[in-house]
Amino acid sequence: MKNRKYLYILAVGLIVLTPFSCKKGFLNQSDSSNPTAQALFNKAEDGIALVNAIYDTYQNADLLKKSIWYYANFQSHDFFNWGNDRFYNTYAIPSTFGGIQVFWQRAYIGIARANSAIEILKTMKDKGVLTEALANRLTGEVYFLRGMTYYYLASSFGGVPLELSNGANDGLKPRSTETEVFTQVEADLKLAAQLLPWKEDYAASEVGRATKGAALGYLGASQMWLKKYAEALASFNQLNGKYTLLPRFIDIHEYDKENNAESIFEVQFIAAGTQSWGGGNEVAWIGSFGMPEEVSNFGYDYGNKGLYDGFQAGDLRKQATIIGPGDINPSPAIIAKGGIKSYPLVIAGFASTDAAVKLKYTGADGNIINTCGTIA
């Protein structure tokens, strides 16, 4: 009973004391599920991660292949498609084509991230979280990425809505003209070129980031669209001495020649990922769709015979661009691997008990094929 009495007195005492011990902000709530910029961006690493997220918009299975590459190559009919996207062969591209939607969505996701980053980086710089040098470089990267993205939008669609600030407008921004978009591209890239370092001024660990040279290259290209030819020439001339052609044309796209002396800007793919179908250890369709069917089981892209025949005899660029029936893939990396016959799909096909499948992987001499484009 005695203990109960003390416990009762203690409980009453706590109840009485509670109102007097509470602080004024006791009932104030913070939304931990939706953190703000003020809570997040308090370290230099946060600013770097913020900009990295803009680069990440290009890590997409369809964007670089079905969106940008298709536009650049199928419309000229240098290449055709024999898969589900063969409507490009007749220019009857439906508005429901997923590649267009991906292009549009990924582009504006990246642009929205860039618009947000511009404001946040300025605040971080003003607070002393970022040094002036790092803030300028990161801001230059942001303007480059936004300018480059608008460059591809304008060169593909013409005029598009210009989103240049961080704020919601319900997606009702009117469409700007093609000239207006390229004028904005020019402005973004001019600023980027002022803020960014040359590629040789980056540490080796920063390879793949936007550089002054990349900004000048796209700046010159945008000025060509605007028919500012003298300005474009001046932009391109600033690249003299900064880049050199590789001795062999074929080395441009070799996997062990990435970010080479000829390269102005390259998307740095993550080491591994899954396709939208969940089966590929890569993040873009370029390898699967561009390689012969015998190697990748896709081979959706095939070259125009006119392009194949259009190269002059002895032009070393031909087989690095397009290969035909009976040609051996000239890639040094594939040759070092043992040629086409060393690929698992080819080996399995040649060993198949299905006569039709085996024939596909059998050369004219009865041995396993070691050439590309064996199906004419």
C-alpha positions as CSV (number, residue, x, y, z in Angstrom):
1,M,0.0,0.0,0.0
2,K,2.8,2.3,0.9
3,N,4.5,1.8,-2.5
4,R,1.2,2.3,-4.3
5,K,0.7,5.6,-2.5
6,Y,4.2,6.8,-3.6
7,L,3.5,5.7,-7.2
8,Y,0.2,7.6,-7.2
9,I,1.8,10.8,-5.9
10,L,4.6,10.5,-8.5
11,A,2.1,10.0,-11.3
12,V,0.1,13.1,-10.2
13,G,3.3,15.1,-9.9
14,L,4.3,14.2,-13.5
15,I,0.8,15.2,-14.8
16,V,1.0,18.5,-13.0
17,L,4.6,19.2,-14.2
18,T,4.0,18.3,-17.8
19,P,2.3,21.5,-18.9
20,F,5.0,23.6,-17.3
21,S,7.9,21.6,-18.8
22,C,6.7,21.7,-22.5
23,K,8.5,23.9,-24.9
24,K,6.7,26.3,-27.2
25,G,7.3,24.2,-30.3
26,F,6.1,20.9,-28.8
27,L,3.2,20.6,-31.2
28,N,5.1,21.7,-34.3
29,Q,5.4,18.9,-36.8
30,S,8.1,18.4,-39.5
31,D,7.4,16.4,-42.7
32,S,10.2,13.8,-42.7
33,S,8.7,12.1,-45.8
34,N,9.2,15.2,-48.0
35,P,12.6,16.7,-47.1
36,T,13.3,20.2,-48.3
37,A,16.4,21.6,-50.1
38,Q,17.3,23.4,-46.8
39,A,17.5,20.1,-45.0
40,L,19.3,18.2,-47.8
41,F,22.0,20.3,-49.4
42,N,24.4,21.0,-46.6
43,K,27.5,19.3,-48.0
44,A,29.5,19.7,-51.2
45,E,28.8,16.1,-52.0
46,D,25.1,16.9,-52.0
47,G,25.6,19.4,-54.8
48,I,27.6,16.9,-56.8
49,A,24.9,14.3,-56.4
50,L,22.3,16.9,-57.4
51,V,24.1,17.4,-60.8
52,N,24.8,13.7,-61.2
53,A,21.0,13.2,-61.2
54,I,20.7,15.2,-64.4
55,Y,23.3,13.0,-66.2
56,D,21.2,10.1,-65.0
57,T,18.3,11.0,-67.2
58,Y,20.4,9.6,-70.1
59,Q,20.7,6.2,-68.5
60,N,17.6,4.8,-70.2
61,A,17.1,1.7,-72.4
62,D,15.1,3.5,-75.1
63,L,16.3,7.1,-75.0
64,L,19.6,6.9,-76.9
65,K,18.5,4.1,-79.2
66,K,14.8,4.3,-80.0
67,S,14.6,8.0,-79.5
68,I,17.8,9.8,-80.5
69,W,19.5,7.2,-82.7
70,Y,16.3,6.3,-84.6
71,Y,15.7,10.0,-85.4
72,A,19.2,10.4,-86.6
73,N,19.6,7.3,-88.8
74,F,16.2,5.9,-89.9
75,Q,14.8,9.2,-91.3
76,S,17.8,9.4,-93.7
77,H,17.1,5.7,-94.7
78,D,20.8,4.9,-94.3
79,F,19.5,2.2,-92.0
80,F,16.2,0.4,-91.7
81,N,14.3,-1.5,-89.1
82,W,12.7,-4.9,-89.5
83,G,11.4,-5.3,-86.0
84,N,8.3,-3.8,-84.5
85,D,9.4,-0.3,-85.4
86,R,9.6,-0.7,-89.2
87,F,7.1,2.2,-89.6
88,Y,10.2,4.4,-89.8
89,N,10.8,2.8,-93.2
90,T,7.8,4.6,-94.6
91,Y,7.9,7.7,-92.4
92,A,4.5,6.6,-90.9
93,I,5.5,7.2,-87.3
94,P,2.5,6.8,-85.0
95,S,2.0,9.3,-82.2
96,T,1.7,6.3,-79.9
97,F,5.2,5.2,-80.5
98,G,6.9,4.7,-77.2
99,G,10.2,6.0,-78.3
100,I,8.7,9.5,-78.8
101,Q,7.1,9.4,-75.3
102,V,10.4,8.3,-73.7
103,F,12.3,11.1,-75.6
104,W,9.8,13.8,-74.4
105,Q,9.5,12.6,-70.8
106,R,13.2,11.9,-70.2
107,A,14.2,15.2,-71.7
108,Y,11.8,17.2,-69.6
109,I,12.7,15.3,-66.4
110,G,16.3,16.2,-67.0
111,I,15.4,19.9,-67.8
112,A,13.3,20.0,-64.6
113,R,16.2,18.7,-62.6
114,A,18.5,21.2,-64.2
115,N,16.1,24.1,-63.4
116,S,16.0,23.0,-59.7
117,A,19.7,22.6,-59.6
118,I,20.5,26.1,-60.8
119,E,18.7,27.7,-57.8
120,I,20.0,25.2,-55.2
121,L,23.6,25.5,-56.3
122,K,23.4,29.3,-56.0
123,T,22.1,29.0,-52.5
124,M,24.8,26.5,-51.6
125,K,27.4,28.9,-52.9
126,D,26.0,31.8,-51.0
127,K,26.0,29.8,-47.8
128,G,29.6,28.8,-48.3
129,V,28.7,25.1,-48.7
130,L,30.3,25.1,-52.1
131,T,33.5,26.9,-53.0
132,E,33.2,29.4,-55.9
133,A,35.3,27.1,-58.2
134,L,33.1,24.0,-57.5
135,A,29.9,26.0,-57.7
136,N,30.9,27.5,-61.0
137,R,31.9,24.1,-62.5
138,L,28.7,22.4,-61.3
139,T,26.6,25.3,-62.6
140,G,28.4,25.0,-66.0
141,E,27.5,21.3,-66.1
142,V,23.9,22.1,-65.5
143,Y,23.7,24.7,-68.2
144,F,25.5,22.3,-70.6
145,L,23.1,19.4,-69.9
146,R,20.0,21.6,-70.2
147,G,21.3,23.2,-73.4
148,M,22.3,19.8,-74.9
149,T,18.9,18.4,-74.1
150,Y,17.0,21.3,-75.7
151,Y,19.4,20.9,-78.7
152,Y,18.2,17.3,-79.3
153,L,14.6,18.3,-78.7
154,A,14.7,21.2,-81.2
155,S,16.7,19.2,-83.8
156,S,14.1,16.5,-83.6
157,F,10.8,18.3,-83.0
158,G,11.5,21.9,-84.1
159,G,9.8,24.2,-81.6
160,V,9.1,22.8,-78.1
161,P,7.9,24.4,-74.8
162,L,10.8,26.2,-73.1
163,E,10.8,25.4,-69.4
164,L,13.5,27.6,-67.8
165,S,12.4,28.0,-64.2
166,N,11.6,25.8,-61.2
167,G,7.9,25.9,-60.8
168,A,4.7,24.1,-61.8
169,N,2.6,25.4,-64.7
170,D,0.4,22.3,-65.1
171,G,2.2,21.5,-68.4
172,L,0.5,24.3,-70.2
173,K,3.6,26.2,-71.3
174,P,3.0,27.2,-75.0
175,R,5.3,25.9,-77.7
176,S,8.2,28.1,-78.6
177,T,9.5,28.4,-82.1
178,E,12.5,26.4,-83.3
179,T,14.5,29.6,-83.5
180,E,13.6,30.6,-80.0
181,V,14.6,27.1,-78.7
182,F,18.0,27.2,-80.5
183,T,18.6,30.8,-79.2
184,Q,18.1,29.5,-75.7
185,V,20.4,26.5,-76.4
186,E,23.0,29.0,-77.6
187,A,22.6,31.1,-74.4
188,D,22.9,28.0,-72.1
189,L,26.0,26.7,-73.9
190,K,27.7,30.1,-74.0
191,L,27.4,30.3,-70.2
192,A,28.5,26.7,-69.8
193,A,31.6,27.3,-71.9
194,Q,32.5,30.2,-69.6
195,L,32.1,28.2,-66.4
196,L,33.5,24.8,-67.4
197,P,37.1,23.6,-67.5
198,W,38.8,21.9,-70.4
199,K,38.8,18.1,-70.2
200,E,42.5,18.0,-69.3
201,D,41.8,20.1,-66.2
202,Y,39.6,17.4,-64.7
203,A,40.9,14.6,-62.5
204,A,40.8,11.2,-64.1
205,S,38.0,10.2,-61.7
206,E,35.8,12.8,-63.2
207,V,35.9,11.5,-66.8
208,G,32.6,11.9,-68.6
209,R,31.6,15.2,-67.1
210,A,30.7,18.2,-69.3
211,T,33.7,20.2,-70.4
212,K,34.4,23.5,-72.0
213,G,35.2,21.7,-75.3
214,A,31.8,19.9,-75.2
215,A,30.0,23.2,-74.6
216,L,31.8,24.8,-77.5
217,G,31.1,21.9,-79.8
218,Y,27.4,22.0,-79.2
219,L,27.4,25.8,-79.2
220,G,28.9,25.8,-82.7
221,A,26.3,23.2,-83.8
222,S,23.4,25.3,-82.4
223,Q,24.8,28.4,-84.1
224,M,24.7,26.5,-87.4
225,W,21.0,25.9,-86.9
226,L,20.6,29.6,-86.4
227,K,22.6,30.3,-89.5
228,K,25.2,32.2,-87.5
229,Y,28.0,30.7,-89.5
230,A,30.7,33.2,-88.5
231,E,29.9,32.7,-84.9
232,A,29.8,28.9,-85.3
233,L,33.2,29.0,-87.0
234,A,34.6,31.0,-84.1
235,S,33.2,28.5,-81.6
236,F,34.6,25.5,-83.5
237,N,38.0,27.1,-83.9
238,Q,38.4,27.2,-80.1
239,L,38.6,23.4,-80.2
240,N,41.8,23.5,-82.3
241,G,44.6,21.7,-80.5
242,K,42.2,20.3,-77.9
243,Y,41.1,17.2,-79.8
244,T,42.8,15.0,-82.4
245,L,41.5,12.3,-84.8
246,L,42.3,8.7,-83.9
247,P,44.7,7.1,-86.4
248,R,42.1,4.4,-87.2
249,F,38.5,5.2,-87.8
250,I,37.3,1.9,-86.4
251,D,38.8,2.6,-83.0
252,I,36.2,5.4,-82.3
253,H,33.6,2.9,-81.1
254,E,35.8,0.2,-79.5
255,Y,34.9,-0.5,-75.9
256,D,38.5,0.0,-74.8
257,K,38.8,3.3,-76.6
258,E,36.1,5.1,-74.7
259,N,36.5,8.8,-73.9
260,N,39.4,9.0,-76.4
261,A,41.2,12.0,-77.9
262,E,38.6,12.4,-80.6
263,S,35.6,12.3,-78.2
264,I,33.9,15.6,-77.3
265,F,31.2,14.1,-75.0
266,E,30.1,10.6,-74.1
267,V,27.3,9.2,-71.9
268,Q,28.9,7.1,-69.3
269,F,26.7,4.0,-69.0
270,I,26.5,2.3,-65.6
271,A,28.4,-1.0,-65.5
272,A,25.3,-3.2,-65.5
273,G,21.6,-2.9,-65.6
274,T,18.4,-4.5,-66.9
275,Q,16.4,-3.8,-70.0
276,S,12.8,-2.9,-69.9
277,W,12.2,-6.6,-70.6
278,G,14.4,-7.5,-67.6
279,G,16.8,-9.8,-69.5
280,G,19.7,-7.7,-70.6
281,N,22.9,-6.8,-68.7
282,E,23.0,-3.4,-70.3
283,V,21.2,-0.1,-70.2
284,A,20.8,0.7,-73.9
285,W,19.5,-1.2,-77.0
286,I,22.4,0.0,-79.1
287,G,24.5,-3.2,-78.8
288,S,21.6,-5.7,-79.2
289,F,19.8,-4.0,-82.0
290,G,23.0,-2.9,-83.9
291,M,24.8,-6.3,-83.9
292,P,23.9,-8.9,-86.5
293,E,21.1,-11.3,-85.7
294,E,23.5,-14.2,-85.5
295,V,25.3,-12.6,-82.6
296,S,22.5,-10.8,-80.6
297,N,19.4,-12.6,-81.8
298,F,17.9,-9.1,-82.5
299,G,19.6,-7.4,-85.4
300,Y,16.7,-5.0,-85.7
301,D,18.8,-2.5,-87.6
302,Y,20.0,-3.2,-91.1
303,G,21.9,-1.0,-93.5
304,N,20.8,0.4,-96.8
305,K,22.6,-1.4,-99.7
306,G,23.0,2.0,-101.3
307,L,25.0,3.1,-98.3
308,Y,27.0,-0.1,-98.5
309,D,27.8,0.4,-102.2
310,G,28.3,4.1,-101.8
311,F,31.8,3.8,-100.3
312,Q,34.7,4.0,-102.6
313,A,37.0,1.0,-103.0
314,G,39.6,1.0,-100.2
315,D,37.7,3.3,-97.9
316,L,38.7,2.0,-94.5
317,R,35.6,3.6,-92.9
318,K,33.2,1.3,-94.8
319,Q,33.4,-1.9,-92.6
320,A,33.5,0.2,-89.5
321,T,30.2,1.7,-90.6
322,I,28.3,-1.1,-92.4
323,I,29.0,-4.8,-93.0
324,G,27.3,-7.0,-95.5
325,P,26.9,-10.7,-96.4
326,G,30.2,-12.5,-96.1
327,D,32.1,-9.7,-94.4
328,I,34.1,-10.3,-91.3
329,N,33.5,-8.0,-88.4
330,P,36.6,-5.8,-88.3
331,S,36.3,-4.9,-84.7
332,P,39.7,-5.6,-83.0
333,A,38.0,-6.5,-79.8
334,I,35.7,-9.1,-81.6
335,I,38.7,-10.5,-83.6
336,A,40.7,-10.8,-80.3
337,K,37.7,-12.7,-78.9
338,G,38.0,-15.3,-81.7
339,G,35.5,-13.7,-84.1
340,I,31.8,-14.2,-84.5
341,K,32.2,-18.0,-84.1
342,S,33.1,-17.5,-80.4
343,Y,29.8,-15.9,-79.4
344,P,27.6,-18.2,-77.3
345,L,24.5,-17.7,-79.5
346,V,26.5,-18.8,-82.6
347,I,28.1,-21.8,-80.8
348,A,24.7,-22.9,-79.5
349,G,23.0,-22.4,-82.9
350,F,25.7,-24.4,-84.7
351,A,25.3,-27.2,-82.2
352,S,21.5,-27.2,-82.5
353,T,19.7,-30.4,-83.5
354,D,17.1,-28.3,-85.3
355,A,18.3,-28.4,-89.0
356,A,16.8,-24.9,-89.7
357,V,18.6,-23.3,-86.8
358,K,21.9,-25.1,-87.5
359,L,21.8,-23.9,-91.1
360,K,21.6,-20.3,-89.9
361,Y,24.9,-20.7,-88.1
362,T,26.7,-22.8,-90.8
363,G,29.0,-21.3,-93.3
364,A,29.3,-22.2,-97.0
365,D,32.2,-24.5,-96.1
366,G,30.0,-26.5,-93.6
367,N,31.8,-25.0,-90.6
368,I,30.5,-22.6,-87.9
369,I,30.1,-19.1,-89.4
370,N,32.7,-16.4,-88.7
371,T,31.2,-13.6,-90.8
372,C,28.4,-11.1,-90.3
373,G,25.4,-10.5,-92.4
374,T,25.2,-14.1,-93.6
375,I,21.5,-13.7,-94.2
376,A,21.3,-11.5,-97.3
